[in-house]
Amino acid sequence: MSLVKRAVAKFDVGQLYMTRGVAEGIDEDDVFKALVRHLDGDWGDVDEHDRQMNDDAVSFGGRLLSAYVDRSNTRFWIITEADRSATTILLPSEY
């Protein structure tokens, strides 16, 4: 019997957006996996300061920033706004 971990979002994402750069350049499976990690509080490749800021923001409010790398080694970000109205998946160059 296999066990499947069910992802439970730790916060609301609001409206979900994806930039053209991500839509055209990042594999959709990589985007989906990163989004699940973001929702689970796995902030990806951020430093300890940003990790702590994100953890605090989940509890007390504030913007969330996660950073991931796709299978082609392309870096992309997921940003959830402080008011949880929107989450955007984008390339750093599109910021």
Backbone as CSV, one residue per row, in Angstrom:
resi,resn,N_x,N_y,N_z,CA_x,CA_y,CA_z,C_x,C_y,C_z
1,MET,0.848,-1.172,0.000,0.000,0.000,0.000,0.893,1.233,0.000
2,SER,0.614,2.162,-0.882,1.415,3.391,-0.921,0.702,4.475,-0.122
3,LEU,1.492,5.298,0.505,0.953,6.418,1.261,1.096,7.674,0.440
4,VAL,0.078,8.459,0.389,0.091,9.699,-0.378,-0.068,10.848,0.597
5,LYS,0.859,11.783,0.559,0.765,12.976,1.396,-0.212,13.941,0.738
6,ARG,-1.181,14.371,1.491,-2.143,15.339,0.975,-1.673,16.731,1.342
7,ALA,-1.581,17.584,0.341,-1.154,18.965,0.571,-2.324,19.766,1.139
8,VAL,-2.059,20.480,2.198,-3.047,21.371,2.787,-2.421,22.763,2.783
9,ALA,-3.075,23.677,2.117,-2.540,25.036,2.006,-2.481,25.685,3.383
10,LYS,-1.359,26.319,3.674,-1.174,27.008,4.951,-1.704,28.440,4.895
11,PHE,-2.124,28.883,3.712,-2.620,30.246,3.523,-3.407,30.293,2.228
12,ASP,-4.211,31.334,2.067,-4.964,31.546,0.831,-4.027,32.109,-0.238
13,VAL,-4.245,31.716,-1.472,-3.429,32.241,-2.571,-4.136,33.361,-3.324
14,GLY,-5.438,33.510,-3.128,-6.167,34.514,-3.894,-6.213,34.125,-5.362
15,GLN,-6.242,35.135,-6.217,-6.239,34.906,-7.661,-4.847,34.441,-8.071
16,LEU,-4.769,33.426,-8.902,-3.487,32.871,-9.340,-3.132,33.414,-10.720
17,TYR,-1.900,33.945,-10.840,-1.402,34.503,-12.102,-0.077,33.858,-12.476
18,MET,0.172,33.795,-13.774,1.430,33.292,-14.299,1.873,34.229,-15.416
19,THR,3.117,34.656,-15.374,3.603,35.542,-16.426,3.857,34.763,-17.718
20,ARG,3.997,35.506,-18.778,4.262,34.897,-20.081,5.572,34.107,-20.070
21,GLY,6.589,34.654,-19.399,7.880,33.964,-19.340,7.778,32.592,-18.710
22,VAL,7.001,32.481,-17.669,6.799,31.182,-17.015,5.961,30.276,-17.913
23,ALA,4.873,30.812,-18.451,3.990,30.013,-19.303,4.725,29.442,-20.508
24,GLU,5.647,30.222,-21.058,6.361,29.788,-22.263,7.667,29.063,-21.968
25,GLY,8.215,29.231,-20.748,9.552,28.694,-20.521,9.729,27.674,-19.425
26,ILE,8.698,27.477,-18.584,8.817,26.551,-17.472,7.815,25.415,-17.666
27,ASP,8.280,24.192,-17.518,7.416,23.025,-17.668,6.276,23.102,-16.649
28,GLU,5.057,22.821,-17.092,3.897,22.962,-16.210,3.967,22.036,-14.994
29,ASP,4.590,20.877,-15.133,4.754,19.994,-13.968,5.654,20.636,-12.921
30,ASP,6.698,21.324,-13.364,7.587,22.009,-12.428,6.864,23.154,-11.728
31,VAL,6.015,23.855,-12.462,5.228,24.941,-11.875,4.276,24.374,-10.831
32,PHE,3.579,23.306,-11.167,2.624,22.708,-10.241,3.315,22.223,-8.965
33,LYS,4.422,21.516,-9.125,5.156,21.007,-7.956,5.635,22.156,-7.070
34,ALA,6.114,23.221,-7.675,6.573,24.378,-6.908,5.409,25.042,-6.186
35,LEU,4.265,25.153,-6.837,3.107,25.762,-6.201,2.657,24.946,-4.987
36,VAL,2.653,23.637,-5.106,2.303,22.777,-3.973,3.290,22.994,-2.832
37,ARG,4.576,23.086,-3.150,5.587,23.344,-2.113,5.353,24.699,-1.451
38,HIS,5.085,25.714,-2.255,4.816,27.066,-1.746,3.643,27.035,-0.768
39,LEU,2.559,26.378,-1.147,1.369,26.307,-0.310,1.609,25.539,0.981
40,ASP,2.584,24.652,0.948,2.917,23.834,2.115,3.955,24.501,3.023
41,GLY,4.424,25.702,2.631,5.412,26.398,3.444,6.839,25.960,3.188
42,ASP,7.073,25.284,2.067,8.434,24.936,1.635,8.838,26.026,0.648
43,TRP,9.646,26.958,1.115,9.932,28.182,0.366,11.003,28.021,-0.692
44,GLY,11.512,26.810,-0.873,12.490,26.560,-1.930,13.846,27.128,-1.595
45,ASP,14.459,27.748,-2.583,15.844,28.217,-2.497,15.904,29.687,-2.071
46,VAL,15.539,29.940,-0.797,15.669,31.277,-0.227,16.606,31.185,0.977
47,ASP,17.203,32.306,1.345,18.118,32.282,2.493,17.334,32.198,3.799
48,GLU,18.050,31.987,4.886,17.413,31.787,6.186,16.590,32.998,6.621
49,HIS,17.075,34.194,6.328,16.334,35.411,6.673,14.973,35.440,5.965
50,ASP,14.973,35.176,4.644,13.717,35.170,3.887,12.804,34.030,4.335
51,ARG,13.398,32.898,4.677,12.612,31.762,5.165,11.868,32.152,6.454
52,GLN,12.582,32.803,7.359,11.959,33.230,8.607,10.901,34.301,8.372
53,MET,11.178,35.223,7.453,10.197,36.255,7.107,8.914,35.609,6.572
54,ASN,9.052,34.598,5.716,7.888,33.898,5.183,7.120,33.183,6.293
55,ASP,7.847,32.494,7.166,7.177,31.792,8.264,6.396,32.772,9.131
56,ASP,6.997,33.912,9.421,6.307,34.943,10.208,5.098,35.491,9.455
57,ALA,5.246,35.665,8.146,4.159,36.215,7.331,2.954,35.277,7.290
58,VAL,3.186,33.985,7.337,2.068,33.036,7.379,1.267,33.244,8.664
59,SER,1.973,33.440,9.758,1.315,33.593,11.063,0.735,34.979,11.302
60,PHE,1.459,36.010,10.871,1.099,37.375,11.259,0.732,38.291,10.093
61,GLY,0.847,37.797,8.875,0.558,38.600,7.693,1.830,39.124,7.059
62,GLY,1.789,39.325,5.786,2.927,39.817,5.024,3.075,39.052,3.723
63,ARG,3.885,39.603,2.856,4.110,39.002,1.541,4.951,37.748,1.668
64,LEU,4.700,36.779,0.806,5.432,35.517,0.776,6.191,35.403,-0.541
65,LEU,7.462,35.024,-0.455,8.280,34.843,-1.650,8.986,33.499,-1.573
66,SER,8.759,32.680,-2.588,9.462,31.411,-2.730,10.273,31.448,-4.014
67,ALA,11.359,30.693,-4.034,12.216,30.619,-5.221,12.496,29.151,-5.536
68,TYR,12.351,28.802,-6.786,12.539,27.416,-7.217,13.344,27.384,-8.508
69,VAL,13.832,26.194,-8.842,14.567,25.976,-10.082,13.890,24.825,-10.813
70,ASP,13.622,25.004,-12.098,12.963,23.954,-12.871,13.973,22.924,-13.352
71,ARG,13.508,21.961,-14.097,14.352,20.862,-14.579,15.443,21.325,-15.544
72,SER,15.295,22.524,-16.111,16.316,23.082,-17.008,17.223,24.069,-16.282
73,ASN,17.086,24.097,-14.953,17.895,24.984,-14.106,17.530,26.459,-14.280
74,THR,16.280,26.717,-14.653,15.783,28.085,-14.754,15.115,28.452,-13.440
75,ARG,15.536,29.571,-12.877,15.000,30.027,-11.600,13.674,30.764,-11.826
76,PHE,12.708,30.517,-10.949,11.450,31.252,-10.986,10.951,31.466,-9.568
77,TRP,10.096,32.455,-9.420,9.577,32.846,-8.115,8.082,32.638,-8.051
78,ILE,7.605,32.468,-6.819,6.168,32.514,-6.535,5.992,33.539,-5.425
79,ILE,5.166,34.537,-5.680,4.926,35.611,-4.715,3.434,35.661,-4.395
80,THR,3.122,35.573,-3.103,1.754,35.763,-2.637,1.696,37.102,-1.924
81,GLU,0.757,37.926,-2.337,0.630,39.271,-1.766,0.236,39.217,-0.296
82,ALA,0.594,40.264,0.425,0.359,40.324,1.872,-1.116,40.176,2.228
83,ASP,-2.006,40.717,1.393,-3.438,40.626,1.687,-4.059,39.327,1.166
84,ARG,-3.216,38.459,0.591,-3.628,37.148,0.058,-4.632,37.267,-1.081
85,SER,-4.618,38.406,-1.758,-5.535,38.609,-2.880,-5.034,37.960,-4.161
86,ALA,-3.723,37.736,-4.249,-3.154,37.204,-5.490,-1.828,36.507,-5.230
87,THR,-1.567,35.527,-6.080,-0.275,34.838,-6.112,0.187,34.840,-7.556
88,THR,1.434,35.251,-7.762,1.992,35.353,-9.113,3.212,34.461,-9.229
89,ILE,3.276,33.720,-10.330,4.436,32.884,-10.653,5.156,33.598,-11.780
90,LEU,6.434,33.921,-11.553,7.152,34.759,-12.507,8.634,34.433,-12.526
91,LEU,9.285,34.868,-13.592,10.744,34.810,-13.671,11.305,36.033,-12.962
92,PRO,12.469,35.909,-12.326,13.066,37.098,-11.678,13.212,38.281,-12.633
93,SER,13.508,38.030,-13.892,13.670,39.106,-14.867,12.366,39.837,-15.164
94,GLU,11.232,39.255,-14.777,9.926,39.876,-15.024,9.426,40.675,-13.827
95,TYR,10.218,40.750,-12.778,9.797,41.441,-11.560,9.822,42.944,-11.759
